[in-house]
């Protein structure tokens, strides 16, 4: 039990954990508020469409980074037969 406590206390500082908790709480609150607003206006179909829109935005945000990673010189050298 003591070993676990020591290991978990060495991962990150206290202030970064508190900041992460604050961001998680704020994001959850904002998501709940928006979900209730959309549900009040458009019902479950609206909530589903809203979540699909957010997922598409997240995917569009991450795709450029994925392509940059796959096209990086270090990645292409590692996959070549001579490298």
C-alpha positions, 0 to 999 in steps of 0.5 A: 500500500505504501509503495503505491502511494509513493509511486502515485505521488511522484507522477506530476506535481500537485499543482499540475494535478489540480489544474488538470482537475479544474480543466476536467471539471470545467469541460464536463460542466460546459459539455453538460450545459451545451448538451442540455441546451441542444436537447431542449431545442432539438431533442435526442436527434439534436444531441446526437448530431451535436456529438457527431459534429464535435467528433468530426471537428476533433478528427479534422483537428487531428488528421493533419498531425497524423499525416505529418507523423507518417510523412516524417523523414525519420519514419520513412527511413525506419520503414525502408529496407536499407535503413 
